[in-house]
Amino acid sequence: MKRMLLAVFSALCIHATAQITITNATFPAAGDSLRSSIDLNPDVSSSPASPPGGDQTWDFNNLQADQPSLQVYAAASAGMYDMDFPGSDLVNIGLDGETYFNVTNTAFQVLGYAGGDPTGFGLNITARFQPPFDERRAPLNFFDITSQTTNLILPFSTEQLPDSLFAGAPFIPDSIRVRINTQRLEVVDGWGNCKIPGGEYNVLRQKRTEYTNTSIDVKIPVLGWIDISQFGGGGLGGFIGTDTTVTYRFLSGTEKVEIAVATMSNDLSTVERIRYKDNMVVSSQDVDAPGTASIQAFPNPAIEWVRFDCANLPSDDYTLKIFNIVGKVVWKEDYQLSGNKSITLNLSEFKKGTYLYSLTDGKGNNIGTKRLVVLKP
């Protein structure tokens, strides 16, 4: 009996030590560059949405890097809009704008954003969360449950908006404001081991459910502000309504970047995408079999120039194309190629971002389509 009790006690101790606590040491700091990769069509061995509980294993070793993701944090003073976010500590300067953060001993808070508007109108805005959003909290333990609500109000003059939005309307308002209310519920419902390409980590699993409701008000002379959401929104109807997003976040006590973030369908039956820690593992999709016709970009990421190395090409006419992230051709050139050839391209006219490049032969056969990342100093 004593031996049995000792064995049970030992097992409980082992499991107890596996339940990690995440501290504020994992909060991003100035100078951090957090690299992730995104699999847009994940094939996983175990569901991110397994039932709640401890001592689990989530096997995501089959993930493929479809897109890179880089988050670079700097002191807030390095941003162009830091004066609009007093008290901010950090800024993440992205492709479309700047996000500002406040860091405390217990929270990593998002203060707001300046840049391209999130509603898709194509305007530059400065938006502040009221109140600030806690993106991370510490200490974080198994069974922790938190909820928070925040609001954004984005005002626009109608002169800034396309005329097509008001086509057929009986009047044109003086101005418009977009109200975005976000409610977030987070539950740390699991712990265990998470496997991704290039590493295994002890993690806590946090389920995050967000409800984002977008409403639109128009300002009409004499009448003042009117909420047009209740009337369908007219030409702006495509922007209103409530969206639900469910993600499972796998968090380590030793890494600042999330080990994995799985975006699920609302019924949790489908994994729509997974962003995961980039351990610099070469994807099998980027490796060409020896002796086959192929194309490879170097360096990648590229800054000022890129060289496309073509190998084992049968003599033919070829077309090299570069696409932006929405599939639009932004550059192309025709070549007569044979065997091994290199093509160098100056990137001075390219904006920073993620692109795809492809090489096709004279019959339209695709030799290869791969991604190219362009960085700018």
MITORVO-275411 format. One line per field, with one value per residue (C-alpha): residue in one letter; residue number from 1; x, y, z. Coordinates in Angstrom, 2 decimals. Each point is the difference from the previous one (the first is absolute). Layout:
REM MITORVO-275411
kevex A;...
lomi NUM;...
east X;...
north Y;...
up Z;...
This chain:
REM MITORVO-275411
kevex M;K;R;M;L;L;A;V;F;S;A;L;C;I;H;A;T;A;Q;I;T;I;T;N;A;T;F;P;A;A;G;D;S;L;R;S;S;I;D;L;N;P;D;V;S;S;S;P;A;S;P;P;G;G;D;Q;T;W;D;F;N;N;L;Q;A;D;Q;P;S;L;Q;V;Y;A;A;A;S;A;G;M;Y;D;M;D;F;P;G;S;D;L;V;N;I;G;L;D;G;E;T;Y;F;N;V;T;N;T;A;F;Q;V;L;G;Y;A;G;G;D;P;T;G;F;G;L;N;I;T;A;R;F;Q;P;P;F;D;E;R;R;A;P;L;N;F;F;D;I;T;S;Q;T;T;N;L;I;L;P;F;S;T;E;Q;L;P;D;S;L;F;A;G;A;P;F;I;P;D;S;I;R;V;R;I;N;T;Q;R;L;E;V;V;D;G;W;G;N;C;K;I;P;G;G;E;Y;N;V;L;R;Q;K;R;T;E;Y;T;N;T;S;I;D;V;K;I;P;V;L;G;W;I;D;I;S;Q;F;G;G;G;G;L;G;G;F;I;G;T;D;T;T;V;T;Y;R;F;L;S;G;T;E;K;V;E;I;A;V;A;T;M;S;N;D;L;S;T;V;E;R;I;R;Y;K;D;N;M;V;V;S;S;Q;D;V;D;A;P;G;T;A;S;I;Q;A;F;P;N;P;A;I;E;W;V;R;F;D;C;A;N;L;P;S;D;D;Y;T;L;K;I;F;N;I;V;G;K;V;V;W;K;E;D;Y;Q;L;S;G;N;K;S;I;T;L;N;L;S;E;F;K;K;G;T;Y;L;Y;S;L;T;D;G;K;G;N;N;I;G;T;K;R;L;V;V;L;K;P
lomi 1;2;3;4;5;6;7;8;9;10;11;12;13;14;15;16;17;18;19;20;21;22;23;24;25;26;27;28;29;30;31;32;33;34;35;36;37;38;39;40;41;42;43;44;45;46;47;48;49;50;51;52;53;54;55;56;57;58;59;60;61;62;63;64;65;66;67;68;69;70;71;72;73;74;75;76;77;78;79;80;81;82;83;84;85;86;87;88;89;90;91;92;93;94;95;96;97;98;99;100;101;102;103;104;105;106;107;108;109;110;111;112;113;114;115;116;117;118;119;120;121;122;123;124;125;126;127;128;129;130;131;132;133;134;135;136;137;138;139;140;141;142;143;144;145;146;147;148;149;150;151;152;153;154;155;156;157;158;159;160;161;162;163;164;165;166;167;168;169;170;171;172;173;174;175;176;177;178;179;180;181;182;183;184;185;186;187;188;189;190;191;192;193;194;195;196;197;198;199;200;201;202;203;204;205;206;207;208;209;210;211;212;213;214;215;216;217;218;219;220;221;222;223;224;225;226;227;228;229;230;231;232;233;234;235;236;237;238;239;240;241;242;243;244;245;246;247;248;249;250;251;252;253;254;255;256;257;258;259;260;261;262;263;264;265;266;267;268;269;270;271;272;273;274;275;276;277;278;279;280;281;282;283;284;285;286;287;288;289;290;291;292;293;294;295;296;297;298;299;300;301;302;303;304;305;306;307;308;309;310;311;312;313;314;315;316;317;318;319;320;321;322;323;324;325;326;327;328;329;330;331;332;333;334;335;336;337;338;339;340;341;342;343;344;345;346;347;348;349;350;351;352;353;354;355;356;357;358;359;360;361;362;363;364;365;366;367;368;369;370;371;372;373;374;375;376;377
east 0.00;2.81;1.66;-3.27;-0.55;3.59;-0.48;-3.23;1.65;2.99;-2.29;-1.91;3.26;1.17;-3.28;0.02;3.41;-1.16;-2.62;2.08;-0.60;0.55;1.64;0.58;3.46;-1.79;-1.28;1.64;2.64;1.74;2.39;-1.95;-0.63;-2.57;-0.15;-2.95;-1.24;-3.60;-1.52;-3.12;-1.20;1.27;0.16;0.41;0.22;-1.96;-2.76;0.82;-3.57;0.39;-2.13;1.19;2.50;3.62;2.90;-0.92;2.14;-0.74;1.95;0.36;3.22;-1.52;-0.52;1.28;1.18;-2.34;0.67;2.58;-0.95;2.46;-0.80;2.74;-0.35;1.75;-0.22;-3.16;2.10;1.09;-3.52;-1.40;-3.15;1.36;-1.28;-3.54;0.46;1.31;1.37;0.76;3.11;0.33;-0.94;-0.35;0.59;-1.80;-0.62;-3.21;0.51;1.23;-1.43;0.85;0.24;0.21;1.90;-0.66;1.02;-3.26;-1.13;1.21;-2.60;-0.93;-0.61;-0.89;0.96;0.95;0.00;-2.38;-3.51;-1.24;-3.41;1.52;-0.85;3.65;0.52;2.65;-1.37;1.09;-2.01;0.20;-1.50;-2.28;1.04;3.35;-0.10;2.02;1.65;1.92;-0.23;2.27;0.16;-2.07;-1.01;-2.20;-3.70;0.46;-3.07;-0.09;-2.35;0.29;-1.81;1.42;-1.19;1.37;-1.64;1.23;-1.35;0.18;-1.02;-2.14;2.49;2.53;-2.26;-0.76;-3.15;-1.20;-0.86;-2.80;-1.33;-3.80;-0.17;-2.62;2.62;3.74;0.98;2.55;2.11;0.05;1.31;0.68;-0.50;1.76;-0.79;2.06;-0.80;2.66;-0.24;3.16;0.20;3.21;-1.56;2.94;3.67;2.50;2.55;-0.22;2.06;0.78;2.66;3.35;-1.08;-2.15;-1.24;-1.85;-3.01;-3.22;-2.92;-2.15;-3.32;-0.84;-3.48;-0.56;-3.28;0.53;-3.01;0.32;-2.58;-0.10;-1.43;-0.58;-0.29;-2.87;-0.59;-2.62;-0.57;3.51;1.47;-2.17;0.89;-0.64;0.92;-3.63;-1.02;2.45;2.71;-0.82;3.18;1.94;-1.89;2.97;1.93;-2.53;-0.92;1.55;2.94;1.10;3.60;1.22;3.71;2.01;3.30;2.81;2.26;3.41;1.58;3.37;-0.85;-1.26;-1.70;-3.06;0.91;-3.18;-3.22;-2.74;-2.96;-3.08;-3.39;-2.69;-1.17;3.64;-0.20;2.56;3.46;0.04;3.62;2.85;2.70;2.95;3.48;2.56;2.88;1.67;-0.99;0.07;-3.40;-0.10;-2.02;3.07;2.37;0.33;0.88;3.50;0.06;-3.42;-0.61;-0.18;0.23;1.22;0.29;3.11;0.21;-3.44;-1.00;1.49;0.63;1.57;0.19;-0.92;1.52;-2.16;2.10;-1.50;1.28;-0.42;-2.22;-0.72;0.65;-3.22;-1.64;-0.80;-1.98;1.01;-2.78;-0.28;-3.41;-1.08;-1.82;-3.43;1.19;0.56;3.00;2.33;2.96;0.69;2.63;0.51;3.26;1.55;1.63;1.84;1.76;1.13;-0.56;-0.22;-2.20;0.68;-2.74;0.35;-2.66;0.11;-3.53;-1.46;-1.70;0.85;-2.26;-0.64;-0.16;-0.20;2.23;-0.57;1.75;-1.99;1.21;-1.24;-2.88;-1.17;1.37;0.91;3.63;-0.50;-1.96;1.57;-0.08;2.33;0.26;1.19;1.33;0.84;2.43
north 0.00;2.41;-0.67;0.65;3.29;0.99;-0.75;2.05;2.89;-0.09;0.05;2.97;1.87;-0.64;1.29;3.00;1.12;-0.29;2.67;3.02;3.58;2.70;3.13;3.52;-1.13;-1.10;3.53;1.53;2.67;2.63;-1.68;-3.27;-1.49;-2.79;-2.27;-2.20;-1.93;-0.44;-3.19;1.00;-3.59;-1.89;-3.79;-0.87;-3.34;1.21;2.56;3.32;-0.14;-3.21;-0.26;2.07;-1.59;-0.52;-2.18;0.23;-0.19;2.16;-1.18;2.74;-1.35;-0.10;3.75;1.68;3.60;1.70;3.53;1.57;2.29;2.34;2.19;2.51;1.98;3.31;2.78;2.03;3.06;-1.81;0.28;2.84;0.33;-0.45;3.43;-1.26;-2.77;1.61;-2.48;-2.62;-2.12;-1.96;0.18;-2.75;1.54;-2.09;0.20;2.02;1.95;0.15;-1.66;1.45;-1.87;0.65;-2.49;-0.52;-2.72;-1.85;0.94;0.60;2.48;1.15;3.76;0.61;0.12;2.58;-0.75;-1.62;-0.30;-3.46;0.55;-0.15;3.53;0.52;3.01;0.86;0.12;0.28;-2.33;-0.44;-2.86;1.19;-1.53;-1.48;-3.70;-2.53;-2.12;-2.04;-0.34;-1.31;-2.08;-2.41;-3.40;-2.96;0.77;3.80;1.69;3.64;2.22;3.51;2.45;2.86;2.51;1.83;3.04;0.97;3.31;0.84;2.97;-1.07;1.82;-2.71;-2.84;-1.31;1.41;-3.55;-0.52;2.56;-0.96;0.20;1.47;2.76;2.13;0.17;0.31;2.48;-2.66;-3.64;-1.82;-3.70;-1.50;-3.29;-1.81;-3.09;-2.42;-2.59;-3.06;-1.98;-3.35;-1.90;-3.42;-2.31;-0.70;-2.42;-0.37;1.76;-1.24;2.25;-0.25;0.28;-0.18;-1.27;2.23;-0.26;2.26;1.33;0.00;3.12;0.07;3.52;0.87;3.47;1.61;3.10;2.16;2.77;2.80;3.12;3.41;2.80;3.67;1.74;3.76;0.89;-3.64;-0.64;-3.51;-2.92;-3.69;-1.42;-3.56;-0.64;0.90;-2.35;2.59;0.80;0.03;-0.52;-3.15;-2.22;1.51;-0.53;-3.01;-2.33;-2.30;-2.84;-1.21;-3.01;-0.68;-2.41;1.49;-2.28;2.00;-0.92;1.24;0.44;1.48;3.51;-1.02;-2.26;-3.62;-0.31;1.93;-2.03;1.83;-2.23;-0.03;1.11;-3.59;-1.04;-2.72;1.54;1.47;2.97;1.06;-0.32;2.54;-1.62;0.80;0.05;-2.28;0.60;-3.45;-0.24;-1.03;-3.05;2.12;2.20;-2.88;-1.19;-3.57;-0.34;0.17;1.62;3.42;2.50;3.64;1.42;3.59;1.22;1.76;-0.52;2.21;2.52;3.72;1.76;-2.81;-3.63;-2.65;-2.76;-3.12;-2.27;-3.56;-2.92;1.93;-1.53;2.52;2.02;3.39;0.80;2.64;1.13;1.71;1.58;0.30;1.99;-1.67;0.37;-1.64;3.07;-0.15;2.85;-0.95;-2.43;-0.62;-2.53;-1.87;-2.61;-2.39;-3.30;-2.00;2.04;3.75;2.84;3.08;3.01;2.52;3.41;0.44;3.78;0.31;-2.67;0.73;-2.15;-2.97;-3.58;-0.97;-3.15;-0.70;-2.58;-1.27;-1.50;-1.49;0.75;-2.48;1.55;-2.76;1.26;-0.68;1.30;2.49;1.14;2.96;2.98;2.36;3.55;2.03;3.69;1.69
up 0.00;0.87;-3.36;-1.81;1.82;-0.73;-3.70;-0.12;1.85;-2.38;-3.03;1.40;0.59;-3.56;-1.43;2.32;-1.19;-3.62;0.55;-0.85;1.07;-2.59;1.40;-1.32;-1.16;-3.19;-0.75;-3.11;0.59;-2.12;-2.42;-0.27;-3.45;0.30;-3.04;-0.86;-3.00;-1.14;-1.40;-1.95;-0.47;3.04;0.12;3.67;1.81;3.02;0.30;1.66;1.37;2.01;3.16;2.98;2.33;0.86;-1.05;-3.71;-3.13;-3.01;-3.06;-2.64;-1.53;-3.51;-0.25;-3.17;-0.27;-2.50;1.25;2.29;2.87;1.69;3.01;0.79;3.22;0.60;2.56;-0.57;-0.91;-3.19;-1.42;-2.08;2.14;3.53;1.05;-0.67;2.57;3.20;2.49;-2.64;0.54;-3.25;-3.66;-2.57;-3.43;-2.62;-3.71;0.32;3.19;3.58;3.11;3.39;3.32;3.70;2.17;3.73;2.43;-0.63;-3.52;-3.54;-1.24;-3.49;0.10;-3.61;-3.62;-2.62;-3.72;-2.48;1.44;1.07;-1.65;-3.49;-1.16;-1.00;2.27;2.55;3.53;3.61;2.21;3.77;1.95;2.79;2.36;-1.09;-0.92;2.01;-2.67;2.60;3.75;2.73;1.99;-2.12;1.36;-0.81;0.71;-0.37;-1.49;-1.11;-1.97;-1.34;-2.24;-2.04;-2.58;-3.01;-1.59;-3.46;-1.36;-3.74;-2.09;-2.96;-2.23;0.91;-1.12;-3.51;-1.64;-0.79;3.66;-0.27;-3.44;0.00;3.50;0.54;1.77;0.58;3.67;1.28;1.67;1.04;3.04;0.29;3.47;0.69;3.25;0.87;2.81;0.81;2.23;0.79;1.81;0.74;-0.44;-0.70;0.55;-1.43;-2.81;-3.37;-2.95;-2.97;-2.72;1.76;3.61;2.88;2.82;3.29;-0.47;1.37;-2.45;0.07;-1.83;-1.18;-1.28;-1.44;-1.00;-2.14;-0.77;-2.58;-0.19;-2.16;0.84;-2.50;0.89;-1.75;0.17;2.63;1.01;1.31;0.36;-1.16;0.31;-3.48;1.01;0.93;-3.56;-1.68;-0.53;-3.63;-2.08;3.24;0.94;-0.79;2.90;2.81;2.11;2.55;-0.69;2.26;0.09;1.99;0.45;2.11;1.17;1.15;2.31;1.39;3.19;-1.74;-3.42;-0.77;-3.23;0.17;-0.76;-2.07;-0.57;-1.69;-1.53;0.01;-1.66;2.41;0.58;0.67;-2.68;-2.38;0.50;-2.37;0.54;2.46;0.76;1.72;1.30;-2.80;0.96;-3.38;-1.29;-3.80;-1.33;-2.23;-2.43;-0.54;-0.77;-3.59;-0.94;-1.50;-3.80;-0.40;-1.53;2.83;1.05;3.30;1.29;1.83;2.38;1.45;1.81;-2.40;0.45;-3.01;-2.56;-0.53;-2.23;-1.50;-0.52;-2.67;-0.34;-2.44;-2.42;-3.41;-2.78;-0.33;0.40;3.63;1.88;3.49;1.95;3.44;1.67;3.03;2.86;-1.67;-3.22;-2.19;-2.33;0.97;-2.22;-2.84;-2.67;-2.83;-0.49;-2.27;2.48;-0.03;2.71;3.01;-0.12;2.53;-0.25;2.24;0.77;1.67;2.71;0.32;-1.44;2.27;3.29;2.99;0.40;-1.04;-3.68;-2.08;-3.00;-2.71;-3.11;-2.88;-3.28;-3.52;0.36;3.24;2.23;3.46;0.95;3.52;2.11;3.27;2.34;0.09;2.96;-0.67;2.92;0.06;2.43
